[in-house]
Amino acid sequence: MQTVRELIESGMDVFQRHDKDGEDMVKRALQREYYKLCTLTDWVQLRNSVELVFTGNETDGKYLPSNLINVTGVVCESDGEETVYRQTREERRYVADGRERWYYPNVQVTPLVDKKRALSASQGTTTVTGVGADHTGEFLRAGSEPGYYEITSYNSSNDRSTISPKYWGPKLSSKAVVVRPSETRKLQIIDSAGDNDDTTVQVYYWGYPPPLYRDSDVPRLPTTRALELRLWIALIAPVRKRKTEADGYKQELPDAEAEMMSANPRSVEPMRPVGRRGRRIRFGRHR
């Protein structure tokens, strides 16, 4: 596994740019390709879960974490029994198949906060100012920086919000802030008849990791060769005279991605909690 610094230096060597502007271009490309790779599958280091309580009165579902990439499983566990909800589409909710189901409602999410010049944060901090209200449990995006940060507490006396994970990006002063970004998704569950269900479910998903800011950071992927190749391709593919070189990296990329996929522990279907060694973590009473 390569660190961020090793990947940046590798990128600068291939890009043939070792000046400050060149390094900044490599860093931006590395972050873009990293997040693209994160969307390919439910990488074990990106897996998570959240509990959602449904009362049966929700008309358009419950909000999911804003950093969510995709849901891998929805399960209700009660009295030692498991009810597995299968994915469907909202337009097919009344197509009876005798199964409990879940879907992403077709709704447009309006941010709770969307300010152009408000947020301030220092590098390496867990507190930011400028959110303006208590939005504990929601996620924010900071300025034009990548990544999502969960708001874990709020102090109204000084307008300070505590966030997780720690922010390691550049210092921010009166920058844009969005709380519950518009890309946030919602989830709805229905019973076998297609009616809104009334229960508590565990939603298993994988989400975007923190951005790659520090030189010592290691990407949260099983291997980094595919990321390195994607970085090289992103940097030199637009250069016409280096097309042949870029094509060579493209030919190597499928094998590198296949190797990375093979190193990722397979999730149990539906995706219940799985440890880093691929073993399922059980809850409740199982016979």
C-alpha positions as CSV (number, residue, x, y, z in Angstrom):
1,M,0.0,0.0,0.0
2,Q,1.3,3.4,-0.9
3,T,0.8,6.6,1.1
4,V,-0.6,9.8,-0.4
5,R,2.9,11.3,-0.6
6,E,4.2,8.3,-2.5
7,L,1.3,8.5,-4.9
8,I,1.8,12.3,-5.4
9,E,5.5,11.9,-6.2
10,S,4.7,9.0,-8.6
11,G,2.1,11.2,-10.3
12,M,4.6,14.1,-10.6
13,D,7.2,11.9,-12.1
14,V,4.8,10.6,-14.7
15,F,3.3,14.1,-15.3
16,Q,6.9,15.5,-15.6
17,R,5.9,18.4,-13.4
18,H,7.7,19.0,-10.0
19,D,6.7,22.6,-9.4
20,K,4.0,23.8,-7.0
21,D,1.3,24.1,-9.7
22,G,2.1,20.6,-11.0
23,E,1.8,19.2,-7.5
24,D,-1.5,20.8,-6.9
25,M,-2.8,19.4,-10.2
26,V,-1.7,15.9,-9.2
27,K,-3.3,16.3,-5.8
28,R,-6.7,17.2,-7.3
29,A,-6.5,14.4,-9.8
30,L,-5.6,11.9,-7.1
31,Q,-8.7,12.9,-5.0
32,R,-11.0,12.7,-8.0
33,E,-9.8,9.2,-9.0
34,Y,-9.9,8.0,-5.4
35,Y,-13.5,8.9,-5.0
36,K,-14.3,7.3,-8.4
37,L,-12.7,4.1,-7.3
38,C,-14.7,4.3,-4.0
39,T,-18.0,4.0,-6.0
40,L,-17.0,0.7,-7.7
41,T,-18.1,-1.7,-5.0
42,D,-18.7,-1.9,-1.2
43,W,-15.0,-1.8,-0.1
44,V,-14.7,-3.3,3.4
45,Q,-13.1,-0.2,4.9
46,L,-16.0,1.9,3.6
47,R,-18.8,-0.2,5.0
48,N,-21.1,1.2,7.7
49,S,-24.6,0.9,9.0
50,V,-27.3,3.2,10.4
51,E,-30.6,2.5,12.2
52,L,-33.8,4.0,10.9
53,V,-37.1,4.0,12.8
54,F,-40.2,4.1,10.6
55,T,-43.6,4.8,12.0
56,G,-45.6,4.0,8.9
57,N,-46.6,7.6,8.4
58,E,-43.6,8.6,6.3
59,T,-44.7,9.6,2.8
60,D,-41.3,10.0,1.2
61,G,-38.9,8.0,3.5
62,K,-36.2,8.7,5.9
63,Y,-32.9,10.6,5.2
64,L,-29.8,8.5,4.8
65,P,-26.2,9.7,5.6
66,S,-25.1,12.3,3.1
67,N,-21.8,10.5,2.5
68,L,-23.6,7.3,1.4
69,I,-22.5,5.8,-1.9
70,N,-25.1,3.0,-2.0
71,V,-27.1,0.7,0.2
72,T,-26.2,-3.0,0.3
73,G,-28.9,-4.3,2.6
74,V,-31.9,-3.5,4.7
75,V,-32.7,-5.8,7.6
76,C,-35.2,-5.8,10.5
77,E,-34.1,-7.9,13.5
78,S,-36.7,-8.6,16.1
79,D,-37.0,-11.5,18.7
80,G,-34.1,-13.3,17.0
81,E,-35.8,-13.3,13.6
82,E,-34.6,-11.4,10.5
83,T,-36.8,-9.7,7.9
84,V,-34.8,-8.9,4.8
85,Y,-36.1,-6.1,2.7
86,R,-35.4,-6.4,-1.1
87,Q,-34.7,-3.4,-3.3
88,T,-37.4,-2.2,-5.7
89,R,-38.3,1.0,-7.5
90,E,-40.9,3.5,-6.2
91,E,-43.1,3.0,-9.4
92,R,-43.2,-0.8,-8.6
93,R,-44.1,-0.6,-4.9
94,Y,-47.6,-2.0,-5.5
95,V,-46.3,-4.9,-7.6
96,A,-47.1,-7.6,-5.0
97,D,-44.5,-10.3,-4.7
98,G,-45.0,-11.3,-1.1
99,R,-41.8,-9.6,0.1
100,E,-41.0,-6.6,2.2
101,R,-39.1,-4.1,0.0
102,W,-37.2,-0.8,0.1
103,Y,-36.5,1.9,-2.4
104,Y,-35.0,5.3,-2.9
105,P,-38.0,7.7,-3.1
106,N,-38.1,10.1,-6.1
107,V,-37.8,13.3,-4.1
108,Q,-35.7,16.4,-4.4
109,V,-33.7,17.2,-1.3
110,T,-33.4,20.8,-0.3
111,P,-30.4,21.6,1.9
112,L,-31.0,22.8,5.4
113,V,-28.2,25.3,5.1
114,D,-26.8,26.7,1.9
115,K,-24.6,29.8,2.5
116,K,-21.9,31.3,0.2
117,R,-19.8,33.0,2.9
118,A,-20.2,31.6,6.4
119,L,-18.0,28.7,7.3
120,S,-14.6,29.0,9.0
121,A,-12.3,26.2,10.0
122,S,-8.6,25.7,10.8
123,Q,-6.5,22.8,9.6
124,G,-6.7,19.7,11.8
125,T,-9.9,20.9,13.6
126,T,-13.0,19.1,14.9
127,T,-14.9,22.4,15.2
128,V,-16.2,24.8,12.6
129,T,-18.2,28.1,12.9
130,G,-20.8,29.5,10.6
131,V,-23.4,26.8,10.4
132,G,-25.9,29.0,12.3
133,A,-28.1,26.5,14.0
134,D,-28.2,23.1,15.7
135,H,-28.1,20.4,12.9
136,T,-26.6,17.6,14.9
137,G,-26.7,14.3,13.0
138,E,-26.6,16.0,9.6
139,F,-23.6,16.2,7.2
140,L,-22.0,19.2,5.8
141,R,-19.8,20.0,2.9
142,A,-17.1,22.7,3.4
143,G,-16.6,25.3,0.7
144,S,-15.2,23.7,-2.5
145,E,-13.4,21.0,-0.5
146,P,-14.2,17.3,-1.1
147,G,-15.8,15.0,1.5
148,Y,-18.6,15.1,4.0
149,Y,-18.5,15.8,7.7
150,E,-21.0,14.7,10.3
151,I,-22.1,17.4,12.8
152,T,-21.9,15.7,16.2
153,S,-22.8,18.7,18.5
154,Y,-23.6,22.4,18.4
155,N,-22.9,25.3,20.8
156,S,-25.3,28.2,20.2
157,S,-23.3,30.6,22.4
158,N,-20.5,30.8,19.9
159,D,-22.0,29.1,16.8
160,R,-19.5,26.2,17.0
161,S,-20.3,22.9,15.5
162,T,-18.3,19.8,16.3
163,I,-17.7,17.6,13.2
164,S,-16.4,14.1,12.5
165,P,-14.0,13.2,11.0
166,K,-11.4,15.9,11.7
167,Y,-10.9,18.4,9.0
168,W,-7.4,18.4,7.5
169,G,-7.9,20.6,4.5
170,P,-6.7,24.2,4.0
171,K,-7.8,26.9,6.4
172,L,-11.3,28.2,5.6
173,S,-12.5,31.7,6.3
174,S,-16.0,32.7,5.5
175,K,-16.4,30.0,2.9
176,A,-19.5,28.3,1.5
177,V,-21.2,25.6,3.6
178,V,-24.0,23.2,2.7
179,V,-25.8,21.1,5.4
180,R,-27.7,18.1,4.1
181,P,-26.5,18.5,0.5
182,S,-28.9,18.0,-2.3
183,E,-27.3,14.7,-3.3
184,T,-28.4,13.3,0.1
185,R,-30.7,10.3,-0.5
186,K,-33.8,9.0,1.3
187,L,-35.0,5.5,1.9
188,Q,-38.5,4.1,2.2
189,I,-39.6,0.6,3.3
190,I,-42.9,-1.1,2.4
191,D,-44.6,-4.3,3.5
192,S,-45.5,-7.2,1.2
193,A,-48.7,-5.3,0.1
194,G,-46.8,-2.2,-0.9
195,D,-47.9,-0.1,2.1
196,N,-45.6,1.9,4.3
197,D,-44.1,-0.4,7.0
198,D,-43.9,0.4,10.7
199,T,-40.7,-1.0,12.2
200,T,-37.0,-0.3,12.9
201,V,-34.4,-1.4,10.3
202,Q,-30.7,-1.5,10.1
203,V,-29.4,-0.1,6.8
204,Y,-26.1,-1.4,5.6
205,Y,-24.2,0.8,3.1
206,W,-20.8,2.0,2.0
207,G,-19.8,5.7,2.0
208,Y,-17.2,8.2,0.9
209,P,-14.1,8.2,3.2
210,P,-12.4,11.4,4.3
211,P,-10.4,13.2,1.6
212,L,-6.7,12.5,1.1
213,Y,-5.1,15.6,2.6
214,R,-2.1,14.4,4.6
215,D,1.1,12.9,3.2
216,S,0.9,10.0,5.6
217,D,-2.7,9.1,4.7
218,V,-3.3,5.7,3.1
219,P,-6.3,5.3,0.8
220,R,-9.0,3.1,2.3
221,L,-8.8,0.5,-0.5
222,P,-7.4,-3.1,-0.5
223,T,-4.6,-2.1,-2.8
224,T,-3.4,1.2,-4.5
225,R,-2.0,0.1,-7.8
226,A,-5.3,0.7,-9.6
227,L,-5.5,4.2,-8.1
228,E,-1.9,4.9,-9.2
229,L,-2.7,3.9,-12.8
230,R,-5.9,5.9,-12.8
231,L,-3.9,8.9,-11.6
232,W,-1.3,8.5,-14.4
233,I,-4.0,8.1,-17.0
234,A,-5.9,11.2,-15.8
235,L,-2.7,13.3,-15.9
236,I,-1.3,12.3,-19.3
237,A,-4.3,11.1,-21.4
238,P,-5.2,14.7,-22.4
239,V,-1.7,15.2,-23.8
240,R,-1.8,14.1,-27.5
241,K,1.8,13.2,-27.8
242,R,1.6,10.8,-24.8
243,K,-1.5,8.9,-25.9
244,T,0.4,5.7,-26.6
245,E,1.8,5.8,-23.0
246,A,-1.6,6.4,-21.6
247,D,-3.0,3.5,-23.6
248,G,-0.4,1.2,-22.1
249,Y,-1.6,2.2,-18.6
250,K,-5.2,1.6,-19.6
251,Q,-4.3,-1.9,-20.7
252,E,-2.8,-2.6,-17.3
253,L,-5.7,-1.1,-15.4
254,P,-8.3,-3.9,-15.6
255,D,-5.9,-6.4,-14.0
256,A,-5.0,-4.0,-11.2
257,E,-8.7,-3.4,-10.5
258,A,-9.4,-7.1,-10.6
259,E,-6.6,-7.7,-8.1
260,M,-8.1,-5.0,-5.9
261,M,-11.6,-6.6,-6.1
262,S,-10.2,-10.0,-5.2
263,A,-8.7,-8.6,-2.1
264,N,-12.0,-7.2,-0.9
265,P,-13.9,-9.5,1.4
266,R,-17.2,-10.5,-0.1
267,S,-20.2,-9.1,1.7
268,V,-22.9,-11.4,3.0
269,E,-26.2,-11.0,1.2
270,P,-27.9,-8.9,2.4
271,M,-24.8,-7.0,3.6
272,R,-24.9,-7.3,7.4
273,P,-21.9,-6.2,9.4
274,V,-18.7,-7.8,8.2
275,G,-15.3,-7.5,10.0
276,R,-12.1,-6.6,8.2
277,R,-11.4,-10.3,7.8
278,G,-14.7,-10.9,6.0
279,R,-16.4,-12.6,8.9
280,R,-20.0,-11.7,9.5
281,I,-20.9,-10.0,12.8
282,R,-24.2,-11.3,14.2
283,F,-26.8,-9.6,16.4
284,G,-29.6,-11.0,18.4
285,R,-30.4,-14.7,18.9
286,H,-29.6,-17.1,16.0
287,R,-30.5,-20.7,16.0
